[in-house]
Amino acid sequence: MTRNPGSDIRSMVRRQAFYSRVKELYREGSEKLERFERDSLEAADRRAADLTERCY
């Protein structure tokens, strides 16, 4: 990750809840994505990164 997710959450209570949930989801793991799902996710991620760069 190149950016710090949750860093823009100003409320400490909400930020702590966010990071707790992220840790919980990480520990639970996930099923492997199908190839088309990975491709779609990667395309969306590239688009989001492009939009983010335009905002800065």
Secondary structure, 3 states (H helix, E strand, C coil): CCCCCCCCCCCHHHHHHHHHHHHHHHHHCCCCCCHHHHHHHHHHHHHHHHHHHHHC
